[in-house]
Amino acid sequence: MPTDNPSPSERSETFPPGAAVRLNSALPYLKTADPMPMLRPPDLVDPGETGVVVECRALGVRAVRFRRGTFLVEEGRLSPAPLEKQDPG
């Protein structure tokens, strides 16, 4: 019987490591992706800011590297973004 819900393996491929993503909306707080996570204020990452997925965690959570740190973000709060090219000089 077909379902509209993707399987866990299909969901995990939505934003694989190395994918560029954009934060859809402001978060109430940020949780660091450190071995001992800490809560941080939400103003460290602006809504619409682009980051790169560095790790896939359980339950659709991604560790995303933004300009001011690496934080855990639920996959539903992310959207695909083009990789920004940096000047070599």
C-alpha positions as CSV (number, residue, x, y, z in Angstrom):
1,M,0.0,0.0,0.0
2,P,1.7,3.3,-1.1
3,T,2.0,6.1,1.4
4,D,2.8,9.8,1.0
5,N,5.3,9.8,3.8
6,P,8.9,9.2,2.7
7,S,10.8,6.4,4.5
8,P,13.5,7.4,7.0
9,S,16.2,6.6,4.4
10,E,14.5,8.9,1.9
11,R,14.2,11.7,4.4
12,S,17.8,11.5,5.4
13,E,18.9,12.2,1.8
14,T,17.0,15.5,1.7
15,F,20.0,17.4,3.2
16,P,23.0,15.1,3.1
17,P,26.4,16.3,4.5
18,G,27.9,19.0,2.3
19,A,24.5,20.3,1.2
20,A,24.0,24.1,1.3
21,V,20.9,25.0,3.3
22,R,19.0,28.2,4.3
23,L,17.3,28.8,7.7
24,N,13.6,29.4,7.0
25,S,12.7,31.3,10.1
26,A,14.0,32.5,13.4
27,L,14.5,29.8,16.1
28,P,13.5,30.3,19.8
29,Y,17.1,29.2,20.8
30,L,20.1,27.5,19.2
31,K,21.7,24.2,20.4
32,T,25.3,23.8,19.6
33,A,26.5,20.6,17.8
34,D,29.3,20.1,20.4
35,P,29.8,16.7,22.2
36,M,28.3,18.5,25.2
37,P,25.6,20.7,23.6
38,M,24.8,24.1,25.0
39,L,21.9,26.4,24.4
40,R,22.8,29.7,22.8
41,P,20.8,32.9,22.0
42,P,18.9,32.8,18.7
43,D,20.4,36.0,17.3
44,L,23.6,34.2,16.4
45,V,21.9,33.0,13.2
46,D,19.7,35.2,11.2
47,P,16.6,33.9,9.3
48,G,17.6,33.3,5.7
49,E,21.2,32.8,6.6
50,T,23.0,30.1,4.5
51,G,25.0,27.2,6.1
52,V,26.4,23.8,5.2
53,V,25.2,20.5,6.6
54,V,28.1,18.8,8.3
55,E,26.3,15.9,10.0
56,C,23.0,14.0,10.0
57,R,21.6,13.3,13.4
58,A,18.6,11.2,14.5
59,L,15.0,12.2,14.0
60,G,15.6,14.6,11.1
61,V,18.1,16.9,12.9
62,R,21.0,18.3,11.0
63,A,24.3,19.8,12.3
64,V,24.7,22.9,10.2
65,R,27.8,25.1,10.1
66,F,26.8,28.8,9.9
67,R,29.2,31.8,10.0
68,R,29.0,32.0,13.8
69,G,29.0,28.3,14.8
70,T,27.7,24.9,14.2
71,F,24.2,24.3,15.5
72,L,21.5,21.5,15.5
73,V,18.5,22.4,13.4
74,E,15.4,20.3,12.6
75,E,15.2,19.5,8.9
76,G,11.8,21.1,8.6
77,R,13.3,24.5,9.4
78,L,15.7,24.3,6.5
79,S,15.4,24.8,2.7
80,P,17.9,24.1,-0.1
81,A,20.2,27.0,-1.0
82,P,22.9,27.4,-3.7
83,L,26.5,27.2,-2.5
84,E,28.0,30.6,-2.4
85,K,31.2,30.9,-4.3
86,Q,34.1,32.5,-2.4
87,D,36.7,34.7,-4.0
88,P,40.1,33.0,-4.0
89,G,41.9,36.2,-3.2
